[in-house]
């Protein structure tokens, strides 16, 4: 699971197919993500001190991870995500479509560093 919070994703199946949004949260155990403005439902809330008026609120619900694709920052299209090690042993995510880096995952590890001889 290589999708993280604040990534831009596109919905590739379901009622909201084609919609784009920012990932608000990721549930790794359940394999679901909450995307801003996608999979909205009405939540009925009772009057309380926190919500004095009560009523109906729009709320984003989780969507399965298999139904979203990460947006490539270079081509602005959906892409798959790969993982590779850099020369210094740093692990990073990258776009399979353009090869652009999507951010570092872990610190450099000496056993993964390529020795120059």
ABEGO torsion letter per residue (X at the ends): XABBBGBBBBBABEAABGBBBBBABBBAAAGBBBBBGBGBBBBBBBBBAABAAEEBBBBBBBBBAAABBBBBAAAGBBBBBBBBBBAAGBBBBBBAAAGBBAEBABBBBAAABBBBX
